[in-house]
Amino acid sequence: MTGIRVVAFGGGHGLAASLRALRRCMSRLDLDVTAVVTVGDDGGSSGRLRAERGALPPGDLRQALAALAGDDPISRRTAELLQHRFAVAAADSGTADHGAAADSGPGDQGAGADSGPGDQGAGADSGPGDQGAAADSGTGDHRANAGCAADGDPLAGHTVGNLMLCGLMELMGDPVAALDHLAVLVRAQGRVLPMSRHPVAIEADVRGHDPTRPDAVVTVRGQHNVAVTPGQVQSVRLRPATPLACAEAVAAVTAADWLIFGPGSWYTSVIPHLLVPELARAIVASPARRLVTLNLAVEPETEQLSLADHLAALSWYLPELRVDAVLADVNAVDDPEPVRRTAESLGARLVLAPVAVGDGTARHDPAALGDALERLLGAARFTGTNDRHDHDAEPVTRGGLR
């Protein structure tokens, strides 16, 4: 029996959480995983490299590579190196150069740094983005703005992986070749691709961005600004409006058995994929099943959206999108009926499972999310078909799914 070809869409911490979970069940299901990553980041280290070098923003791509890194000690150490963030010099910060842990916020630590008992795998299970509310949100590079070039230290705030990717892209002249090369160095258990070979800008129309004018709609430009905006996002778009899709990403979607969207910042990490015309057409035309994994906590950019609204937003931006399953944490859904109805309007069934860590924070647990994904992907595999007309399988009820 051939393996299951999975394409996971997103960016930053949310995509990394999904990839770590997929790594957990990769060998048991014989998964072939491709991550397709947004390229709109303009904050922190990625934003600096983008502005100063004209680079494709590397931060979200780096996080995806670290999440897929191999389990052997060399790969784990290399993934940890990719995640290492240069701190402000000890003389200025009062601390030695402690790397990522010293200079970064929640969810941006190296391999093994933020993993709990029994979670000692490679960077795939312990890298950035599974801590705090930021665990399901966008990039971890935004906070690197503080104390960087302004302190006279050009390295402060940069991660080693961002610099390596930037250098490889300049050396090889192609971001896909650069990503494939770095994937070999970390023995990545899957492939990481950009949604486009060229950076995009994200802008949004936001109502109430200015609290003194709650009914005024203003345009907020830049992924970082949109991600942290107060007010209610009315619409989001890319600049250029019709960016070229990465051909390898389109090919992966066309050949996929499963397409996975989320978790992650909805307007800046998930929906942008639906705004790339060629990629959107491939998503609609693909015979693959489609899974949406919902977030655990609200974020500034979607503070006024319910979980049902998150699903409805996907349909608003890509009306032809059909979904087969919506996965949500059983404790994050206060009232499942609105979510269930919206899921059904997309053609999907709602699957509830305990996929969050047990300490009450908004973090996906890699093992629990991996178990849920294994049962969903595995159960569909044994239906013996990839025809969407046969997707109305009975809900999976084992191991806490319902």
N, C-alpha and C positions, 0 to 999 in steps of 0.2 A: 504494500500500500504506500502511495506517495505521501510526502509530508504535506503539512498544511501551510500554505503561503499566506502570511499575515502582513498587512500594511497598516502601520499605526501613524496617525496624523497628530500633530500638535507642536509644542515647543516648551522649552524651559522645564520647570519642575514637574508639571503635570505629565508631559510625555515621558520624562525620566521615570516617574512612578509606574506608568504603564509598562515601560520596557523592562524594568526590574521584575515586575510581576510576570511578564512573559518569559523572562529568563528562567524563572522558577519552574515553569512547566515545559520548557523547550525540549528537553530530551525525552520526556514521557510522551509528548504528542508529535515529536519530530517536526517542530515548527521551523519555518524559514521566514525570518522576520526582517522587514524593511521599515525603517523609520523615515517619514517624510516631514521635514522640519520647516517651520516658518522662517522667513528671512527679513523680518521687519524691525528687529531689535535696534534701538538707537540709544540705549542707556548704558551707563557704566563703561566697563572695559570694551564691550562690543561696540558701543557708540563711539568711543574714542578711536578705535581702530577703523571703524567705518568712516568717520569724519577725516581722520588724519592720513589714512592709507587707501581710502576708497575700497576697503575690503568688504566682502560679504560678511555680515555680522556673525562671528564664530561661536558666541556663547552657547546658544541653544543647541547647535550642532555638536559642540564639545560635550555638553551634558548627556546627549543621546549616546555618543560613543562611550563615555564612561559607564553609562548604565548597561551597555551591552558587552562590557569588557569580560575577558575570560576569567576563569576561576583560579588559574595557577598563580603562584606567588609573584612571578615577574609581571604578568598582566595586571595583577592587582596593584603592584607598586607603580607601574606605568600609568594606570588610571588615576591613582592618587596624585601622581605628578601632574597630570592634566588638570586636576582640580585645584592644585596648589595656587593660592592667591598671594601675591607679594604684598606684605604688610607695609605700612608706613615705617620708616627707619626707627630703630629702637630709641634713638635720641629724641625723636619727636613724639613718639607714642608711649614711651614709658614701658615698653615691652620688647622682648626679643622677637626675632622674626619667626613667629609661630605658624606662619603659612595661613592656610585657608581659615582655620579655626580662629586665628587672631584677628583677621581682617574682614570676615564675612559675617552675614547675618544668618538666621535660621535656614537650614537646608542647603548650605553651600559648602559643605565640608568634604574632605577627601574620602577615599574608599575606606570603609570600616569605621570612620570617625563618628557617624551618627547611628550606627546600627546597634540594636539591642541584643539581648541574649538570644542565641540561636540564629542570628542574622549576620553571620560572619563571612558571607560570600564575597565575591569580587565587588569592584565599584558598581557592578550591576545591581547589587542589593543594598548599597550603602552610600552611594554618591550623593549628589545634590538633590534637594527638593522633596524630602519626605519629612520635613519638620514644620510645625506650626501651620498657620492658615496659608502661608505661601506655598505649602506643599503641592497644591494643585494649580498654582498660578503660573505666570509666565517665567521670564528669565531670572536667574539669580545674579545678574551682573549689574542691575540698576544701582544698588547701594555702593558699588565700587567708585562712584563719582566722588564721594567724600574723601578729601585728603589725597588726591592723586597728583596731577601735574601741578596743582596749586602749591604743593609742598616742595616743589622742585625735584621730586623723585619720579622720573618717567616710568618706572616699573610699578610703583605703588598702585594697588588696585587691579592690576592686570593679573589674569591667570596664565600659567605656563601654557595650558592647552590652547587658549586664545591666540597667544603669540605663535605657537607652533603651527596652528592651522593657517593663520595669516601668512606666515613665512612659506608654508607648503603651497598655498594657493598662488603666491607670487612666483615661487620657483617652478611650479608645474604648469601654471597658466590655466588651470581648470579646477574649480572647487570639487567636482566629483572625484577626479583623480587624487586630489589632496586628501579628501575624506577616506577614500579607499586605502590610501597609503597609511594614514594614521590608524585606520581600523586594523591593519595587519600588525602594527606595533602593539596594540592592546589585545590582539587576538579576539576582536569583536565577534560575538555570536549573532551576527546579523549585519545588515548594511544600513548606513545612514546617508540620506540624500536631502538636498535642499529642495523646497517646492519650486524654486526658480534659481537659475544661476546668477541672477542679478538681484541686488537688494531692493526692497520695496519700502514705501512709506505708508503708514497707517494713519488715517484721520477719521474723526467721528464728529457728528453733529450731536451736541450735548445740551439738554435742557436743564437749566438751574446750575450750570457750572459756576456762575457768579451768584452767591447766596443773596446778594442785594437785589438781584433781578431773577427771581425764581422761575419766571415764565419765559425768559429770553433763551433763545437757542444760539449757541456759538459753535464755531468749528475748532476742535482741539486736534492739534497735529502732533504726530509722533507716537510710537508704540508705548513708550514709557509714560507719556502724559495721559494717553487714553487709559492705560492700565490703572492709574491712580486718580483719575478724574472724579471730583464730586459731581453730583447731578445725575441725570438719567440719560444714557446713550440712546439716541433716537435712531441713528443709522451709522454704519461704519463702511469705509471703502478703502481701496488701495490706490496708491499713486506710484507708477502709472496705473491707470484703470484696468488695463488688460496686459499684465506682465506675461512674458513667455514662461511656460511651464518647463521644468527640468524633464527632458525626454526620458531619462531613466526612471523618474518617478511615475510618469504616465505609463510606461511599460510595466512597472511593478503593479500598478493599480489594475491594469488590464488583465494581468495573469493571476491576480489574488484570489484566494478562497474566502478571506475575511478582510474587511476594512474596519478599523477601530478608530473612533473619534473621541477625544477626551480621555481623562480629565484634563483641565487646564483653563487658563483665562479664556473665556468664551469668545470675546470680541477680538482679542489680540493673538491668540494661539490656535484656536479651533476654526472659527469662521473664515479667517483669511484663506484657507485652502479652498473654500467654496467660491472664492472670488477670483481665482485664476481660471480663465475660461477653459483652456484645454484640460486642465486637471479636473475641473467640475464636470466637463463632458465625460471624461473617463470614469469618474466616480459613478455617474448616473448609468453609463453603459455597461459597467463591469458586472459580470455574473456573480460576483462575490456576495456573501452575506455581509451585513453591516451591523456593527455594534456601537452604541453610544454609552460611554461610562460617565456618569454624572459626578459633579464635584461634591465635596463634603461640607463646604462652607461658602458663604457669600464673599464676594470680592468688591472692591470699590467700583469697578467698571460695570458690574452687574448687581449692585446692591439692591436695586428695586425689582429684580427679576426673581420669580419663583423658579423652582426646578422645572415645572411645566413650561414656564416661559422660556427657559433655556432650550428646551426641545423645540418649541414653536419657532424660535429664532432660526434654527437650522433650516426649517421649511421655508421661512420668509426669504432667506438668502438663496436657497436652492430648492424651489418648489417641487422639482422632479425627484428630490431625494426620497428614497424609501429606506426604511430601517427595519431590521429583523428582531433586535433585542436592545433593551435599555437596561443597563445595570446600575443600581443605586444601592447605597448603604442602607441597611434596614433601619438604622437609628437616625439617619439624616432626613428621612421622609416622614414628616409628621402626619400628613394625610396622603396616602398613596393614590387615592382615586383621581384627583386632577392630573397627576403624573401618568397614571395608567391610561386615562382617556386620551391625553395628548400623544402618548406612545402609540396607542392604537390608531390614531389619526395618521401616523406615519407608517402604519403597517406592522408595528412592533409589539412585542409583549414586554411587560415590565418584569424584571427579575430583581428581587430584593435579596441581599446577602450581607452578612457582617464582614465588610471589607476595610474598616477603619481600625487603627490601633486602639488598644483597650484603655488608654490613659485619658481619653476624653478630648485629646487634641485633634485638629482637623488634618490628619495624616492618613494616607492609605497605607495599610500594612502589606508589604510585598508578598508575604506568604499567604495571607488571607485573600488578597486580590488575585494572586496567582492561582489559588485553588478555585476561585469562582470562574476565572477565565478558562482554566483547564476543563471544568465541567461544561461550560457553555460551548467552547470550541470543540471539545472532544465529543460531546453528545451529537452535535451537528455532523461531525465527521462520520459517525457510524450510521447516519441516515442513508449513506451510500449515494448521495446526489448533491450537486451544487446548484440545482435548478431552483430559482426563487419561488416557483409555484409550490414547491414542497417544503417551504420554510416554516410552516405552521406546526412545528413539532410541539409535543407536550412540554410544559414547563419543567425544567430540571428541579428536582426536589431534594437531591442528596446534599448532605453536608451544609445545611443551613440556607440553601437557595430556595426561594419560593416565588 
